[in-house]
């Protein structure tokens, strides 16, 4: 071996050894939670602790990821379809064979803070321990007490289908070392107590950034684009920074309070898809003080710009010229879309976008109709929308079986033009792909 090559090989070898030592040291370090004493007994459960855990479990939105529609609560099996395979959520009931019934408080806290299960295996960050690591130990233990108060469900884990090397859990030790900011929540002295409470709710408990922040090539959230919006599971989670054109900067406190608590805000539209689940499972149960705290915190989030052309148009000309029962102008380029909207949509949504049977059907100001790509609009057309957990009339049927790809693309583009004053870019191929992925 030539001297130069020998030197390079030596450096690479030393680097590899250092990486192994760092990973081994890190694994040993996280084996014990720094906030805990492994010899300490579990906290004794009590009605007060369980009640507190119930509230915190809702605030952390555990049900959305660990409860399948129509299934037993917290028994897992929810699929997360990723570019490199599918991960299924785990059973977090107190079942001793298939759940976490044998887990101690320290086991549970270690999973939330470090992403490591009782048996020492690494969890994938589809479980948002990257956010839960900021949760206090007391809150984590309260959540465990609540989960253990519920009926145990025997539900064996579904097998993940991940491509190599993503199916190698041990590699998460390296990923955690780079991307997990392992510390509990720290109040910012520059914020008010209300803003700090909102920050804790949004980051440590509600983990808003896991959906609303784009991810880098390593699939970690991009801190430099915090809460700027991202596409998750085929849905666009909107920009929730203080930006006035693309975020929440020009929403009133009243609109934000209504949207977070009920899934609808006048002149802003209604929640659908994963956000509707968040409202149904979590946000509607928060106290008015915590909703106010969330809003107070969101006002402080640095504005992030959006994609030009996706600014929200609150009063689209065609919509403004229409009455409830008749359009003010027709788009001659899209007669098919107009005919479908007239026959299947206008009776609920109305031509002026105000909604008839329920305000949840209002389209005026909706982000979905202001997106030229129609990301969420297409999902709603195919899958429908359901917020009946909040309001009994907040429901839209799915149209995936009623219309062709071409017809759904046409009506989507008509809605974007009529209610958002934008040229829709939805194609039949996009509808076909979205239909196949549902």
C-alpha positions as CSV (number, residue, x, y, z in Angstrom):
1,X,0.0,0.0,0.0
2,X,1.4,3.4,-0.9
3,X,2.2,5.8,2.0
4,X,-0.5,8.3,0.9
5,X,-3.1,5.7,0.6
6,X,-2.0,4.1,3.9
7,X,-2.4,7.5,5.6
8,X,-5.9,8.0,4.2
9,X,-6.9,4.5,5.3
10,X,-5.6,5.2,8.8
11,X,-7.5,8.4,9.1
12,X,-10.7,6.7,7.8
13,X,-10.2,3.8,10.2
14,X,-9.7,6.2,13.2
15,X,-12.8,8.1,12.1
16,X,-14.8,4.9,12.0
17,X,-13.6,3.8,15.4
18,X,-14.4,7.2,16.8
19,X,-17.9,7.0,15.4
20,X,-18.4,3.6,16.9
21,X,-17.2,4.8,20.3
22,X,-19.4,7.9,20.2
23,X,-22.4,5.8,19.2
24,X,-21.6,3.3,22.0
25,X,-21.1,6.0,24.5
26,X,-24.3,7.7,23.5
27,X,-26.3,4.5,23.7
28,X,-25.0,3.9,27.2
29,X,-25.7,7.4,28.2
30,X,-29.3,7.4,27.0
31,X,-29.9,4.0,28.6
32,X,-30.6,5.9,31.8
33,X,-32.8,8.9,31.7
34,X,-31.0,11.8,33.1
35,X,-34.1,13.0,34.9
36,X,-34.7,9.7,36.7
37,X,-33.4,7.2,39.2
38,X,-33.8,3.7,37.8
39,X,-34.1,2.3,41.4
40,X,-37.0,4.6,42.2
41,X,-40.4,3.0,42.4
42,X,-43.2,4.0,40.0
43,X,-45.4,6.9,41.0
44,X,-48.5,5.6,42.6
45,X,-51.6,6.2,40.5
46,X,-54.5,8.2,41.8
47,X,-57.7,9.7,40.4
48,X,-56.1,13.1,40.2
49,X,-53.0,11.8,38.4
50,X,-55.2,9.8,35.9
51,X,-57.4,12.9,35.3
52,X,-54.3,15.0,34.6
53,X,-53.0,12.3,32.4
54,X,-56.2,12.2,30.4
55,X,-55.9,15.9,29.6
56,X,-52.2,15.7,28.7
57,X,-52.8,12.6,26.5
58,X,-55.3,14.6,24.5
59,X,-53.0,17.6,24.4
60,X,-50.3,15.3,23.1
61,X,-52.7,13.9,20.5
62,X,-51.7,10.3,21.2
63,X,-55.0,9.0,19.8
64,X,-54.3,10.2,16.3
65,X,-51.4,8.0,15.8
66,X,-52.2,5.0,18.0
67,X,-56.0,4.5,17.3
68,X,-57.3,3.3,14.0
69,X,-60.8,4.4,12.8
70,X,-63.3,2.0,14.4
71,X,-60.5,0.2,16.3
72,X,-59.8,-0.1,20.0
73,X,-58.3,3.1,21.5
74,X,-54.5,3.2,21.6
75,X,-54.1,-0.3,20.3
76,X,-51.9,0.9,17.4
77,X,-51.8,-0.3,13.8
78,X,-52.0,3.2,12.1
79,X,-49.9,3.2,8.9
80,X,-47.3,5.9,8.2
81,X,-46.5,5.7,4.5
82,X,-43.0,7.1,3.9
83,X,-40.8,7.3,0.7
84,X,-38.8,4.3,2.0
85,X,-41.6,2.1,3.3
86,X,-44.5,1.9,5.8
87,X,-44.3,2.1,9.6
88,X,-47.2,1.0,11.8
89,X,-47.8,2.6,15.2
90,X,-47.5,0.4,18.3
91,X,-50.0,-0.8,20.9
92,X,-49.7,1.6,23.9
93,X,-52.4,0.0,26.1
94,X,-51.4,-1.8,29.3
95,X,-51.5,-5.3,27.6
96,X,-48.5,-7.2,29.0
97,X,-47.9,-9.3,25.9
98,X,-48.5,-6.8,23.0
99,X,-48.6,-3.4,24.7
100,X,-46.6,-1.6,27.4
101,X,-48.1,-3.3,30.4
102,X,-44.7,-4.3,31.8
103,X,-43.1,-0.9,31.3
104,X,-42.0,1.0,34.4
105,X,-42.2,4.8,34.6
106,X,-38.6,5.0,33.6
107,X,-39.2,2.8,30.6
108,X,-42.0,5.0,29.4
109,X,-40.0,8.2,30.0
110,X,-37.0,6.8,28.2
111,X,-39.2,6.1,25.2
112,X,-40.6,9.7,25.1
113,X,-37.3,11.4,25.9
114,X,-34.8,9.2,23.9
115,X,-36.8,7.1,21.5
116,X,-35.7,3.8,23.1
117,X,-38.2,1.0,24.0
118,X,-38.1,-1.1,27.1
119,X,-36.1,-3.8,25.4
120,X,-33.5,-1.4,24.2
121,X,-34.5,-1.2,20.6
122,X,-34.6,2.2,18.9
123,X,-38.0,3.7,17.9
124,X,-38.4,5.5,14.6
125,X,-39.1,9.2,14.7
126,X,-42.5,8.7,13.2
127,X,-43.1,8.5,16.9
128,X,-42.4,12.1,17.7
129,X,-39.9,11.6,20.6
130,X,-37.9,14.4,18.9
131,X,-40.6,16.7,20.3
132,X,-41.6,14.7,23.3
133,X,-38.0,14.9,24.6
134,X,-38.9,18.4,25.8
135,X,-41.8,17.1,27.9
136,X,-41.4,17.1,31.7
137,X,-41.1,13.8,33.5
138,X,-44.1,14.6,35.6
139,X,-46.3,15.0,32.5
140,X,-44.9,11.8,30.9
141,X,-45.7,9.8,34.1
142,X,-49.2,11.3,34.2
143,X,-49.8,10.2,30.6
144,X,-48.6,6.7,31.5
145,X,-51.0,6.6,34.5
146,X,-53.9,7.5,32.3
147,X,-53.0,4.9,29.6
148,X,-52.7,2.2,32.3
149,X,-56.1,3.1,33.7
150,X,-57.8,2.1,30.4
151,X,-58.7,-1.5,29.3
152,X,-55.7,-3.5,28.0
153,X,-56.1,-4.5,24.4
154,X,-54.3,-7.6,23.0
155,X,-53.1,-6.3,19.6
156,X,-49.9,-7.7,18.1
157,X,-47.8,-5.2,16.2
158,X,-48.1,-5.1,12.5
159,X,-44.8,-5.7,10.6
160,X,-43.1,-2.6,9.2
161,X,-42.1,-2.7,5.6
162,X,-39.0,-0.6,5.3
163,X,-36.3,-0.8,2.7
164,X,-32.7,-1.4,3.6
165,X,-30.9,0.3,5.4
166,X,-34.0,2.0,6.9
167,X,-35.1,-1.3,8.5
168,X,-31.9,-1.3,10.6
169,X,-33.0,0.2,13.9
170,X,-29.5,0.5,15.3
171,X,-28.7,3.2,12.8
172,X,-31.1,5.5,14.7
173,X,-28.4,5.9,17.4
174,X,-26.4,7.9,14.9
175,X,-29.5,9.8,13.6
176,X,-30.4,10.7,17.2
177,X,-26.9,11.9,17.9
178,X,-27.2,14.4,15.1
179,X,-30.8,15.4,15.1
180,X,-32.3,15.0,18.6
181,X,-32.0,18.1,20.8
182,X,-32.2,16.1,24.1
183,X,-33.4,18.5,26.8
184,X,-36.5,19.3,28.7
185,X,-38.5,22.4,27.9
186,X,-36.9,25.6,29.1
187,X,-38.9,28.8,29.6
188,X,-37.7,31.7,27.6
189,X,-37.3,34.8,29.8
190,X,-38.1,37.0,26.8
191,X,-41.6,35.5,26.6
192,X,-44.5,36.0,28.9
193,X,-45.7,33.1,31.1
194,X,-48.6,32.7,28.7
195,X,-46.3,32.5,25.7
196,X,-44.1,30.0,27.4
197,X,-47.1,27.8,28.2
198,X,-48.1,28.0,24.6
199,X,-44.6,27.1,23.5
200,X,-44.7,24.0,25.7
201,X,-48.1,23.0,24.3
202,X,-47.1,23.5,20.7
203,X,-43.6,21.9,20.9
204,X,-43.3,19.4,23.7
205,X,-46.9,18.2,23.8
206,X,-48.7,19.1,20.6
207,X,-45.6,18.6,18.5
208,X,-47.0,20.9,15.8
209,X,-43.6,21.1,14.1
210,X,-43.7,17.4,13.2
211,X,-46.3,18.1,10.5
212,X,-46.0,21.9,9.9
213,X,-42.2,22.0,9.4
214,X,-40.6,20.7,6.3
215,X,-38.0,18.0,6.6
216,X,-34.4,17.7,5.3
217,X,-32.8,14.9,3.3
218,X,-32.3,12.9,6.5
219,X,-36.0,13.2,7.3
220,X,-35.4,15.5,10.3
221,X,-37.4,18.7,10.7
222,X,-35.7,21.7,9.3
223,X,-35.3,24.1,12.2
224,X,-34.5,27.0,9.9
225,X,-38.0,26.7,8.4
226,X,-39.9,26.1,11.6
227,X,-43.7,25.9,11.1
228,X,-43.4,27.1,7.4
229,X,-45.7,24.3,6.2
230,X,-45.1,20.8,4.7
231,X,-46.8,18.0,2.9
232,X,-47.5,15.0,5.2
233,X,-49.2,11.8,4.1
234,X,-50.5,13.5,1.0
235,X,-51.9,16.5,2.9
236,X,-50.5,20.0,3.1
237,X,-50.0,21.2,6.7
238,X,-50.1,25.0,6.3
239,X,-47.8,27.7,7.3
240,X,-48.6,28.6,10.9
241,X,-46.0,31.3,11.4
242,X,-46.8,34.9,12.0
243,X,-46.4,35.7,8.3
244,X,-49.3,37.9,7.2
245,X,-49.5,36.6,3.6
246,X,-48.9,32.9,4.0
247,X,-49.2,32.2,7.7
248,X,-51.5,33.3,10.5
249,X,-50.4,36.9,10.9
250,X,-53.6,38.4,9.6
251,X,-56.0,36.0,11.4
252,X,-57.8,37.5,14.3
253,X,-57.6,36.0,17.8
254,X,-61.3,35.2,17.5
255,X,-60.7,33.3,14.2
256,X,-57.8,31.4,15.6
257,X,-59.7,30.5,18.8
258,X,-62.6,29.2,16.7
259,X,-60.5,27.2,14.3
260,X,-58.4,25.6,17.0
261,X,-61.4,24.8,19.2
262,X,-64.0,23.8,16.6
263,X,-62.1,23.3,13.3
264,X,-63.8,26.2,11.6
265,X,-63.3,30.0,11.4
266,X,-65.5,32.4,9.5
267,X,-63.7,33.6,6.3
268,X,-61.0,31.1,6.8
269,X,-62.6,27.8,6.0
270,X,-62.6,24.5,7.9
271,X,-60.1,21.9,9.0
272,X,-59.9,18.6,7.1
273,X,-57.7,15.5,6.9
274,X,-55.1,15.2,9.6
275,X,-55.8,18.7,11.0
276,X,-59.5,17.7,11.5
277,X,-58.2,14.7,13.5
278,X,-56.1,17.0,15.6
279,X,-59.1,19.2,16.4
280,X,-61.3,16.1,17.0
281,X,-58.9,14.2,19.2
282,X,-57.0,17.0,20.9
283,X,-57.6,20.7,20.4
284,X,-61.3,20.8,21.2
285,X,-60.5,19.4,24.6
286,X,-58.0,22.1,25.6
287,X,-59.0,24.7,28.1
288,X,-59.7,28.2,26.9
289,X,-56.6,29.3,28.8
290,X,-54.5,26.8,26.9
291,X,-56.0,27.8,23.6
292,X,-55.2,31.4,24.4
293,X,-51.7,30.4,25.3
294,X,-51.2,28.6,22.0
295,X,-52.4,31.7,20.1
296,X,-50.1,33.9,22.1
297,X,-47.1,31.7,21.3
298,X,-47.9,31.4,17.6
299,X,-47.9,35.2,17.4
300,X,-44.2,35.1,18.4
301,X,-43.1,32.6,15.8
302,X,-40.9,34.2,13.2
303,X,-42.6,34.7,9.9
304,X,-41.7,32.3,7.1
305,X,-42.4,33.2,3.5
306,X,-44.5,30.9,1.3
307,X,-44.6,30.0,-2.3
308,X,-45.6,33.0,-4.5
309,X,-49.1,32.5,-6.0
310,X,-50.4,30.7,-2.8
311,X,-51.4,33.9,-1.0
312,X,-54.9,33.7,0.5
313,X,-57.5,35.6,-1.5
314,X,-60.3,36.3,0.9
315,X,-62.6,37.8,-1.7
316,X,-62.1,36.2,-5.1
317,X,-63.9,38.3,-7.8
318,X,-66.0,35.5,-9.3
319,X,-67.1,34.5,-5.8
320,X,-67.9,38.1,-4.8
321,X,-70.1,38.6,-7.8
322,X,-72.1,35.5,-7.1
323,X,-75.2,35.0,-5.1
324,X,-75.9,32.0,-3.0
325,X,-77.9,30.4,-5.8
326,X,-76.3,31.6,-9.0
327,X,-72.7,32.3,-10.2
328,X,-71.8,35.8,-11.2
329,X,-69.5,34.7,-14.0
330,X,-68.7,31.4,-15.7
331,X,-65.2,30.2,-16.7
332,X,-65.6,29.4,-20.4
333,X,-62.4,27.4,-20.2
334,X,-63.8,24.9,-17.8
335,X,-67.4,24.2,-18.6
336,X,-67.0,20.6,-17.3
337,X,-65.9,21.8,-13.9
338,X,-68.7,24.3,-13.6
339,X,-71.3,21.7,-14.5
340,X,-70.0,19.3,-11.9
341,X,-69.9,22.0,-9.2
342,X,-73.5,23.0,-10.1
343,X,-74.8,19.5,-9.9
344,X,-72.9,18.1,-6.9
345,X,-71.4,20.9,-4.9
346,X,-73.4,24.2,-5.1
347,X,-76.3,23.1,-3.0
348,X,-74.0,22.7,0.0
349,X,-71.1,25.2,-0.6
350,X,-73.2,27.8,-2.6
351,X,-71.8,29.9,-5.4
352,X,-70.8,32.7,-3.0
353,X,-68.8,30.3,-0.8
354,X,-70.8,30.9,2.4
355,X,-72.1,27.3,2.9
356,X,-75.8,26.5,3.4
357,X,-76.5,23.8,5.9
358,X,-73.5,24.5,8.0
359,X,-70.7,27.1,8.2
360,X,-68.3,24.2,7.9
361,X,-69.2,24.1,4.2
362,X,-68.0,27.6,3.6
363,X,-65.2,27.9,1.0
364,X,-64.5,31.6,1.3
365,X,-60.9,32.2,2.5
366,X,-60.1,28.5,2.7
367,X,-56.5,27.5,2.1
368,X,-57.5,24.5,0.2
369,X,-59.1,26.5,-2.6
370,X,-56.2,29.0,-2.7
371,X,-53.6,26.4,-3.5
372,X,-53.1,26.1,-7.3
373,X,-51.9,22.6,-6.9
374,X,-55.1,21.6,-5.1
375,X,-53.2,19.3,-2.6
376,X,-55.8,19.3,0.1
377,X,-58.7,19.9,-2.2
378,X,-58.0,16.7,-4.1
379,X,-57.7,14.8,-0.9
380,X,-61.1,16.1,0.3
381,X,-62.8,15.3,-3.0
382,X,-61.4,11.7,-2.9
383,X,-61.7,11.0,0.9
384,X,-64.4,13.5,2.1
385,X,-64.2,15.4,5.3
386,X,-65.4,14.5,8.8
387,X,-65.6,16.8,11.8
388,X,-68.7,15.3,13.4
389,X,-66.8,14.7,16.6
390,X,-67.0,18.5,16.9
391,X,-70.2,19.4,15.1
392,X,-72.8,16.9,14.0
393,X,-73.3,18.5,10.6
394,X,-69.6,18.9,9.7
395,X,-69.4,16.1,7.1
396,X,-68.7,15.9,3.4
397,X,-69.0,12.6,1.5
398,X,-66.2,11.2,-0.6
399,X,-66.5,11.5,-4.4
400,X,-63.8,9.1,-5.4
401,X,-66.3,6.5,-6.7
402,X,-68.6,9.0,-8.4
403,X,-66.4,10.8,-10.9
404,X,-63.5,10.0,-13.2
405,X,-60.0,11.4,-12.8
406,X,-60.7,13.9,-15.6
407,X,-64.0,15.1,-14.0
408,X,-62.4,15.5,-10.5
409,X,-59.5,17.5,-11.9
410,X,-61.9,19.7,-13.8
411,X,-64.1,20.5,-10.7
412,X,-61.0,21.0,-8.6
413,X,-59.6,23.6,-11.0
414,X,-63.0,25.3,-11.3
415,X,-63.2,25.6,-7.5
416,X,-59.7,27.0,-7.3
417,X,-60.5,29.6,-10.0
418,X,-63.9,30.6,-8.7
419,X,-63.1,30.7,-4.9
420,X,-59.4,31.4,-5.0
421,X,-58.9,33.5,-8.2
422,X,-56.0,31.3,-9.2
423,X,-55.3,29.1,-12.2
424,X,-55.7,25.5,-11.0
425,X,-52.9,23.1,-11.9
426,X,-54.7,19.9,-11.0
427,X,-54.3,17.1,-13.6
428,X,-56.1,13.8,-14.1
429,X,-52.7,12.1,-13.4
430,X,-52.5,13.8,-10.0
431,X,-56.0,12.6,-9.2
432,X,-55.1,9.1,-10.3
433,X,-52.0,9.0,-8.1
434,X,-53.7,10.4,-5.1
435,X,-56.5,7.9,-5.6
436,X,-54.1,5.0,-5.7
437,X,-52.3,6.2,-2.5
438,X,-55.4,6.3,-0.4
